[in-house]
Amino acid sequence: MQLEKNPAITLVVKTTLATGLTNAWFYNWPQHLKKFLSQYRPQLLIVFLGANDEQAMVVNGQAAPFDTRAWRSKYSSNVSTVIKEAAAAHCVVMWVGMPIMNPFGYRQKMQVVNSIFSDASQKIPDATFVSTWKFMADARGNFRFNARVNGKLQPIRTADGIHLTYMGQNLLATYVVTQLRLIYGLPLRPAYPVRFTQ
């Protein structure tokens, strides 16, 4: 939506609910990505996933609980595979991190996946990690359900403290479009800009 009205780019959106990089039995992103890269030949890949990855994975035929050594090794490998597939297709990667979450345990798990995203992006050329954690937090770094947006107090997160409201989605999208311009020099502007205001 925020990339409408930008004739400089052709946008292809591929989303599948309840997927990530831990549940390949349900939806194998690296496998599907390889086909998408061949089909569309993009120059830039924006990745935004991870919210469903706070779960165990099967590693060498055995269940590896979240954040164990085996889990971290496998998950890091999955993240690197996505980036390397894009690089092999001459496509740069912007990996957008998970925003701050309200449930304490879940928040800690999202910090784990963000750290892996960041580490992998630093190790592979043409990959950039964009953190959204502080952006979606308040001035003190705390979670917030509501914020003043375009001069009006608005709900930006749903009652579960995890999902984004429609306004929250547009805030994040506006931020990502801004990062696309700043990092890659793309002549882009949000089609319907929404911003935090005092």
C-alpha positions in Angstrom: 0.0 0.0 0.0 2.7 2.5 0.9 4.6 1.7 -2.3 1.7 2.6 -4.5 2.2 5.6 -6.8 5.9 4.8 -7.2 6.5 4.2 -10.9 10.2 3.7 -10.2 9.5 0.1 -8.9 7.5 -3.0 -9.7 6.3 -4.5 -6.4 5.6 -8.3 -6.0 4.2 -9.3 -2.7 4.4 -12.9 -1.5 2.8 -13.6 1.9 1.6 -16.8 3.6 0.1 -16.6 7.1 1.4 -18.6 10.0 4.7 -19.4 8.3 8.4 -18.8 9.2 11.7 -20.5 9.1 11.0 -23.1 11.7 8.1 -24.9 10.1 9.3 -26.0 6.7 6.9 -29.0 6.9 4.1 -26.4 6.6 5.7 -23.9 4.2 9.3 -24.1 3.1 10.3 -20.5 2.4 13.8 -21.2 1.0 12.3 -23.6 -1.5 9.5 -21.3 -2.6 11.9 -18.3 -2.6 14.1 -20.0 -5.2 11.2 -20.3 -7.5 10.1 -16.7 -6.9 13.6 -15.4 -7.6 13.8 -17.3 -10.9 10.3 -16.2 -11.9 10.4 -12.5 -11.0 14.2 -11.7 -11.0 14.0 -9.0 -8.4 16.8 -6.6 -7.6 15.8 -6.2 -3.9 14.2 -8.7 -1.5 12.4 -7.4 1.6 12.0 -10.1 4.3 9.6 -9.6 7.2 9.0 -12.8 9.2 9.8 -14.4 12.5 6.8 -13.9 14.7 5.9 -17.6 14.4 9.4 -18.9 14.9 9.4 -19.1 18.7 8.9 -22.9 18.5 10.9 -26.1 18.4 12.4 -27.4 15.2 13.4 -30.8 14.0 17.1 -31.0 13.7 18.7 -34.3 12.5 15.5 -36.1 13.2 15.1 -34.8 16.8 13.2 -32.0 18.3 15.4 -29.0 19.2 13.7 -26.7 21.7 13.7 -23.0 21.0 17.0 -21.2 21.6 19.0 -24.3 22.3 22.4 -24.6 20.6 21.0 -27.0 18.0 18.0 -24.7 17.4 20.2 -21.6 17.0 22.5 -23.4 14.6 19.7 -24.6 12.4 17.7 -21.4 12.5 20.9 -19.4 11.6 21.5 -21.7 8.7 17.9 -21.2 7.5 18.3 -17.4 7.7 21.6 -17.5 5.8 20.1 -19.8 3.2 17.4 -17.1 2.4 20.1 -14.4 2.0 22.5 -16.6 0.0 19.7 -17.6 -2.4 18.9 -14.0 -3.1 22.6 -13.1 -3.5 23.0 -16.0 -6.0 20.2 -14.4 -8.0 22.0 -11.0 -7.8 19.4 -9.6 -5.4 20.2 -7.6 -2.4 18.3 -8.2 0.9 16.6 -5.9 3.4 15.7 -8.0 6.4 13.2 -6.1 8.6 13.3 -7.2 12.2 10.4 -7.9 14.6 9.0 -4.9 16.5 8.9 -4.8 20.3 6.3 -7.1 21.8 4.3 -6.8 25.1 4.2 -10.3 26.5 7.5 -10.6 28.4 8.4 -14.1 27.4 7.4 -13.6 23.8 9.4 -10.3 23.7 12.5 -12.1 24.8 12.1 -14.7 22.1 11.7 -12.0 19.4 15.0 -10.5 20.7 16.6 -13.9 20.0 15.4 -14.1 16.4 16.3 -10.5 15.8 19.8 -11.1 17.0 20.1 -14.0 14.5 18.7 -11.9 11.7 21.2 -9.1 12.5 24.2 -11.5 12.7 23.4 -13.2 9.5 22.9 -9.9 7.6 26.3 -8.7 8.8 28.1 -11.8 7.6 26.8 -11.8 4.1 27.5 -8.9 1.6 24.5 -7.1 0.1 22.3 -7.9 3.1 21.0 -5.2 5.6 19.2 -5.7 8.8 16.7 -3.0 9.6 15.6 -2.9 13.3 12.0 -1.8 14.1 12.3 -2.4 17.8 13.0 1.1 19.0 10.9 2.6 16.3 7.8 1.0 17.6 8.7 1.6 21.3 8.0 4.8 23.2 10.7 7.3 24.1 11.7 5.2 27.1 12.0 2.1 25.0 8.8 0.5 26.4 6.0 -1.2 24.6 3.0 0.9 23.7 -0.5 0.1 22.6 -1.3 3.6 21.5 0.6 6.5 20.1 0.0 9.9 18.7 0.0 9.5 14.9 -0.4 12.4 12.5 -1.5 14.5 15.4 -4.2 12.1 16.8 -4.0 9.4 19.5 -4.3 6.0 17.7 -4.2 2.3 18.6 -1.1 0.9 16.9 -1.1 -2.6 18.5 -3.9 -5.1 19.1 -5.0 -6.3 22.5 -2.7 -9.3 22.4 0.3 -7.0 22.5 1.8 -8.8 19.4 0.0 -7.9 16.2 -0.1 -4.5 14.6 -3.4 -2.6 14.0 -4.1 -1.2 10.6 -2.5 2.1 11.7 0.5 0.2 13.2 1.0 -1.6 9.9 1.0 1.7 8.0 3.5 3.3 10.5 5.8 0.4 10.0 5.4 0.4 6.2 6.1 4.2 6.1 9.3 3.5 8.1 10.4 0.8 5.7 9.8 2.9 2.7 11.9 5.7 4.3 14.7 3.1 5.0 14.6 2.0 1.3 15.3 5.6 0.3 18.0 6.2 2.9 19.8 2.9 2.5 19.5 2.3 -1.2 18.9 5.8 -2.5 15.7 4.8 -4.2 13.4 7.6 -5.2 10.5 6.5 -3.1 7.9 8.2 -1.0 5.2 6.6 1.1 1.9 6.8 -0.8 -0.1 7.5 2.5 2.5 8.6 5.0 1.7 8.2 8.7 4.2 9.2 11.4 4.5 9.5 15.1 3.9 13.0 16.3 4.2 14.7 19.7 
